[in-house]
Amino acid sequence: MEQLKVFAPATVANLSCGFDVLGCCLDSVGDEMLIKKNDLKTVRITRISGQDLPLEADKNVAGVAVNALLSELNIDQGFDIEIDKKIKPGSGIGSSAASSAGAVFAVNKIMGEPFTKQELISFAMKGELLASGNAHADNVAPALLGGFSLVRSYCPLEVLSLPVPEELRVVILHPLIEIKTKDSRSIIKQNISLKSAINQWGNLGAFVSALYTKDYDLIGRSLQDEIVEPIRSILIPYFNDLAALVAFNGALGFGISGSGPSVYALCRGDKNATKVKNAIQNFYSDKMIDFELHQSSINKSGVRIL
């Protein structure tokens, strides 16, 4: 195999109750990447369309992630990477994770799959480290594995795949403003109260249980965040109004996607998701803020070959 084209999906991280440890994979939003072998014994980013991002491999998350993989294999095979970037950086739906995950997935396939998808997570995290200053896995894990991912431990890295209730749908609103992950992380308090921590643990445990039991009402009750969301939500236009709006229209829950400014609503079924999406569309259309709106099922397979 000399080349491979892949779809690298967007993701929603944190899901309110699982900061830095919980994420899910989207099906209708993502980048397309073409990875080819070259004879130059070096990794090159040869083309990026859609966004203005560095072509230097050591400054691009895809290049950094691939170089980490090749270093572990101790080989000097070169690759050219082309990226059709459809996820805007700073959007809060895993732009850097998509590039990192898509690149290592494709290179691993071309090289005969020396690593499992689980093992690829650590290489993709090198791209996240470059992008945000923090090697978190809550985006790259679901991008690679699909479905819902729970990071049980970072040292050593242990990621668990969680079940996907069939009727779950996600509506994503992306106000076209940029919030850099580094900046969004910088405003988070480094110490929290024991009471807040206990509430968060309870919600995360309940959310995991609800996925296994397909208890949609419990899923909704678990999507609570009193640690990060109260601080980050001030950066997102009309956040509280949107929360009330989607609740009125029957969404299971609502919160910030990753570091924002995108927000998500979890819904049960296509009919309810469409109702929520239309309500957001009508509300945001006169707010003098450009935006993108997506409706998606949960992608169970992650990065896929095109």
N, C-alpha and C positions, 0 to 999 in steps of 0.2 A: 504494500500500500504506500503510495507516494503522497497523497493528499486526502483531505477530508473536509467536508463542509458540515457545520453543526448549527443548531439553534440553541442559544444560551439564554435561559429564561430569567425573567425578573423574579424577585422574591419579596416577601413581606417579613421583616424581622421583628422580634420582640413580642408582637401580638399582645401588647399591653401587660400581660402578667409574667412575661419571660424575658426580661431585659438581658441581652447578650447570650441567651441560651435557647431561644425558641424561634423558629421561623417556618415559613411554608413557601411552596413553589407555585408560581403562576403559569398559566397555560397560554394566554393570549398576548402576552407582552414579552419581548426579548430581542437580543441581538442575533445577527447571523455572522458567522466567522468561517473563513477559509484558511486552513493551515496546510502548508506544503513543505516537503523536504527541500533543502538546498545543499549545494556542495561546498559551502563557504565555512562550515563548521562554526556558525554563529547564528544567534536568534535575531531576526530582523522584523520590525513592524513595517510592512511595505505599503500599506494603505489603510486609512481610516476615513470612512464617510459618515456624515450625520452630525459629528461633534468635533470640536477642535481639541485634540488630545495629543500628547507627546508621541513622536515616532521612535524616539530613542528607547531601546529595549529595557534599559535600566531605569527608565523613568515612566514606563508604562506597566500597568499591573499584569497584563497578559505576558509580557516579556519576562518580568520578574518571576512570575509563577512557573513559567516553562523552564527558565534557567535553574530554578530550585529543583525541579524534577530531574533535569538532565544531570545536574551536579550529583544527585543521589545515585543515579545510574552510572556515573563516572564515564560518560561517553561524550564525544565532541561532535555529534550529529547536529547539523544546522537546520533551522526552520524559518520559513517566511509566514507571517501572520497578516491576514487581511480582516478588517473588522467593519461591518456595516452596523454602526452604533445607533440603535433605536431606543436605548434607555439613556435618558439624559443624566449626566453626572450630577450629583447633588440632589437627585430627585427623591431619594429615600426608598427606592424599590430595587436596590442591589445592583447598581450600574457596574461598580468595580468588581463585584462578586461574579456577575455574568461573564465578564471578560476573562477573569481569572479561572473560573470553573470551566468555561468553554474551551479555553486554550489547553489546559492540562488534560481534559477529557480527550480532546482530539489527538494530541501528541501521544498520549498513552495508548490510544487505539492504533495509531500508525506504527508504534513501536512494538506491537504485539501484546499489549495489555500486561506489562510487568507489575502493575499496581492495581489493587482493587479500587472501587469508587471510594470506599472508606479511607484508604491510604492517600488518595488524591486530595482529600480535604486539607491536609497539612500544607501541601504545596500551594494550593489556591489561597490559603490564609496569608502567604507571603505577599500576595498582591494586596490583600486588605490592609496589611501592615503598612505598605507603601501609601495607600490611599488615605488612611485615617489615623495612622500612628498606633493602631491597635490591631493585633492579629485575632480578630473575632471570627467565629465560625457560623454564626446564626443566619448568614446569607449564603455563604458558599456551600454549606452542608446541604440545605434543601435544593440548591441549584444543581448539585451533583446527584443527590440521592432521590430527589422528588418528594412529594408529599409534605408531611410535617417532620421536622427534625428537632430533637432535644439534645443539647450539649450537656451531658452529665458531668463531664470533667474536662478541663483544659490541660491539666498536667497530672497524669498523662491524658492525651486527648481521647475522649470516648463520646461518640455520637450515636444516639438511638433514633431509629425510624419509628414513627407513630402512625396509627391507622388513619384513614381519611374517610369520614362519613360521606356517603355518595351525594347527598343533597347540598353539601356546603358549596357556597359561591362567594366570591370576593368582588366588591366594588372598590375601585381605587380612584381617588381624586388627586390629581397632581397640579396644584397651583404652580404656574410657571415662574417661580422665584427659586433661587438657589440657596440652600442651607448646607454649608460644608459640614461633613461628618465631624471633622476635627473641631470646628467651632461649636457644634451642637453638643459634643461630648464635654467640652470645656466648661459648660455652665451647669453640669450635673453635680449635685452635692456628693462628696466623697464619704460622708457618714450619714446614716439614717437611723431612725428610732427603732427600737425592738418591736414596738407595736406595728409599725409599717412593714417591717420585715416579715412578721408573722402573718399579716394579712396577705402579703405577696406570695409567701410559700403556700398558703391555703388555696389561693386562686390558681397558682400554677399546677398544684397537685390535682385540683378539681378539673382543670382544663384537660389534663392528660387522661384522667378517668372518663371524662365526658366523650373524648374521642373514641375510646374503647367501647363505651356503652351506647354510643350514638345518641346521647342525651343533648339535644340541641338547646333546650332551655338552660341546662347547666353550662354549656359552652358560652352562652350569652352572659350568664351571671358571673362567669370566671374572668371575663375580659375587663378587668379593673386594674388600674395602675395609679397608685398614690405616691409613687417614688419619683419617676422620671417625667410622666406626662404633665403634671401641674407646672413644671418648669419649662419644658419644651413647647408646650401648647401655646405659650404667649408669642412664639415666633410664627405661628400659622394663622393666617387671616380667617376670622369667623369660625374658629374651632368650636367654641361652645354652641354657637348657633347650629352648626352642622351636626354636632352630637345630638342635640334635641330633635333636629329634623329627621335624621335617619331612625332614631328611636320611635318617633311618631309614625313613621312609615314601615315599621315592623322589622328593622334590622335586628339581628341577634346581639350585635355589639359593634363598637366603634372605637378607633384609637389612631395613634400616630404610626405610620409605617416606617420602621427603622428610625433614622434621625430626622425624618421629615424633609421637606414640607408635605409630602404625600400623606394622605390619611386613608384608612381602609374601613370598610364596613363588611362584616361577615353576615351572610344572609342564608336563609334556608330555601333552596329551590330557585329556578330561573325566574319565575314569575315575581317573587318578592325582590330578587336582585334587580330586575328591570325597573320595578316600582321605585326602589331606593335610588337607582341611577338616575331616573327621570326627575326625581325630586331634587337631587343635587344639581342636575343640569339646570333646572328652572331657577333654583336659588342663586347659583353662582354666575349665571349668565349676565346679570346686570351689576356685577360688583367691580367692574373695570379691572379685572385681573384675568389674564389669559390662563387657560387651564386645559388639561387633558383628562379624559374620563375613560376608565376601562372597566369592563365586566369580565370576569374569568372564573372558570372552574379551577380546582386544585390539580396541578400537573403532578401525576404520580411517578413519572419516570425521570424527571430532571432533564439535563442536557441530552439532546437527541440528534442523531445523524439526519441530515437533509439529503 
